[in-house]
Amino acid sequence: MPELLRPQGPAAISMSHVSKIYHSDEEGDRTALADINLDIAVGDIFGIIGLSGAGKSTLVRCINGLETYQGGSLRVRGQEVSTLDAKGLRQLRQRTGMIFQHFNLMPSRTLLGNVELPLANTGMTRRQRTERAQELLDLVGLSQLAQSYPGELSGGQQQRVAIARALANRPDILLSDEATSALDPNTTKSILALLRDLHDRLGITVVLITHEMAVVRQICNRLAVIDQGRIVEEGRVFDVFAKPQAALTRSFVATTSNLDKVNDLVEQDSPIVHLEPGQVLLKMSYLSKAVNQAVVSTISREFDVDVNIIFGDVDVVEGSQLGGLVVRLEGSADHVSAALDYMRNQQIGIEVLNRG
Ligand SMILES: Nc1ncnc2c1ncn2[C@@H]1O[C@H](COP(=O)(O)OP(=O)(O)OP(=O)(O)O)[C@@H](O)[C@H]1O
């Protein structure tokens, strides 16, 4: 969603100074969340990324009231979660769907039976429940398999059933806890595309917990990076990818790009990166959404500098190009220097890796 269109009204989820400490007689206290401040707006697809043990699952479990928190304020749709009674918690969970890494389907029930489960005790007749479940299976592209059992399905199909089940009570928030971590890359892509489509069609806010930056890049508009229970970076996906600040964020961003491979090639003295006198090995990356797209042809034409592309990794994120190129520049010293100045002015990040 374009930043200007982000709703200014109450956040879907708002956290201020939230902390969570697990007490254990054997292992002592363990701080899982420390001073978390985060606003997730209505309509966001918000990625929360961190390494194993960072506190991601604890965070989502606090959001839907499965865990208590000790300090700060955590509001979902404006309501403080810690003050909800049993009925309030039930309503919170009905309006907050959740999907998991291992799908958590009931093996003894058909797909229809699984999707019908959350509709029990909602005042719907049996027929209404069946119709609704059929409609949901249709929504995730599995209406033909209503009478099959989870064990007969692939992982991606099982996750689709889990998504249908999570949407049964028409939630306006969907929490996804590592929902694609057990899936292969192609299935991951199709599940993320489904989540994006459901977000667009139903207007739901999605909170996506993951340890994979490529997942964030594919569908999120904002993200927060969590490290040892603390948020170390937060912002729009494009901005964080273009200019990651924290060391952990930089290492996550590096996992999504092949550009850093060039450092290994330089170290190994590979012929691919050998330079003749006067040549420059350069990493160029997009730092802004407003980059002049003809930058390569402009520098060769205007500055009489040859540009030889060694690696390329450009993707479209939030409608703008993101990523960069590793190139070998060749020209007179003055021309190369003028071309570098030109690129800096065009909001291209430049890093001279080596000079011949
Ligand atoms: N029930 C619990 N009792 C005690 N400590 C816990 C409990 N649940 C989590 N922790 C601890 O809290 C910290 C955060 O765990 P959490 O599961 O939230 O992290 P995570 O980022 O989701 O990791 P993973 O991706 O491995 O699930 C860890 O140090 C973990 O050992």
The ligand as an SDF file (V2000), in Angstrom:
LIG
                    3D

 31 33  0  0  0  0  0  0  0  0999 V2000
    6.9410  -21.3620   27.2860 N   0  0  0  0  0  0  0  0  0  0  0  0
    8.1800  -20.8860   27.4160 C   0  0  0  0  0  0  0  0  0  0  0  0
    8.8420  -21.0030   28.5890 N   0  0  0  0  0  0  0  0  0  0  0  0
   10.0980  -20.4930   28.7330 C   0  0  0  0  0  0  0  0  0  0  0  0
   10.7830  -19.8640   27.7700 N   0  0  0  0  0  0  0  0  0  0  0  0
   10.1710  -19.7180   26.5780 C   0  0  0  0  0  0  0  0  0  0  0  0
    8.8460  -20.2180   26.3430 C   0  0  0  0  0  0  0  0  0  0  0  0
    8.5060  -19.9300   25.0530 N   0  0  0  0  0  0  0  0  0  0  0  0
    9.5530  -19.2780   24.5280 C   0  0  0  0  0  0  0  0  0  0  0  0
   10.5550  -19.1590   25.4450 N   0  0  0  0  0  0  0  0  0  0  0  0
   11.8390  -18.4580   25.2320 C   0  0  0  0  0  0  0  0  0  0  0  0
   11.5690  -17.1490   24.8110 O   0  0  0  0  0  0  0  0  0  0  0  0
   12.4610  -16.7380   23.7710 C   0  0  0  0  0  0  0  0  0  0  0  0
   11.6600  -16.3740   22.5270 C   0  0  0  0  0  0  0  0  0  0  0  0
   11.0420  -17.5510   22.0080 O   0  0  0  0  0  0  0  0  0  0  0  0
   10.0420  -17.5230   20.7560 P   0  0  0  0  0  0  0  0  0  0  0  0
    9.5430  -18.9200   20.5660 O   0  0  0  0  0  0  0  0  0  0  0  0
    9.0520  -16.4570   20.9270 O   0  0  0  0  0  0  0  0  0  0  0  0
   11.0540  -17.1440   19.5830 O   0  0  0  0  0  0  0  0  0  0  0  0
   10.8710  -17.2780   18.0180 P   0  0  0  0  0  0  0  0  0  0  0  0
   11.4960  -16.0710   17.4290 O   0  0  0  0  0  0  0  0  0  0  0  0
    9.4540  -17.5470   17.6840 O   0  0  0  0  0  0  0  0  0  0  0  0
   11.7660  -18.5480   17.6900 O   0  0  0  0  0  0  0  0  0  0  0  0
   11.4680  -19.7890   16.7250 P   0  0  0  0  0  0  0  0  0  0  0  0
   11.5060  -19.2350   15.3340 O   0  0  0  0  0  0  0  0  0  0  0  0
   12.6100  -20.7170   17.0180 O   0  0  0  0  0  0  0  0  0  0  0  0
   10.1340  -20.3300   17.1290 O   0  0  0  0  0  0  0  0  0  0  0  0
   13.4110  -17.9060   23.5670 C   0  0  0  0  0  0  0  0  0  0  0  0
   14.5550  -17.6510   24.3270 O   0  0  0  0  0  0  0  0  0  0  0  0
   12.6380  -19.0940   24.1070 C   0  0  0  0  0  0  0  0  0  0  0  0
   13.5180  -20.0770   24.5970 O   0  0  0  0  0  0  0  0  0  0  0  0
  1  2  1  0
  2  3  1  0
  2  7  2  0
  3  4  2  0
  4  5  1  0
  5  6  2  0
  6  7  1  0
  6 10  1  0
  7  8  1  0
  8  9  2  0
  9 10  1  0
 10 11  1  0
 11 12  1  0
 11 30  1  0
 12 13  1  0
 13 14  1  0
 13 28  1  0
 14 15  1  0
 15 16  1  0
 16 17  2  0
 16 18  1  0
 16 19  1  0
 19 20  1  0
 20 21  2  0
 20 22  1  0
 20 23  1  0
 23 24  1  0
 24 25  2  0
 24 26  1  0
 24 27  1  0
 28 29  1  0
 28 30  1  0
 30 31  1  0
M  END
$$$$
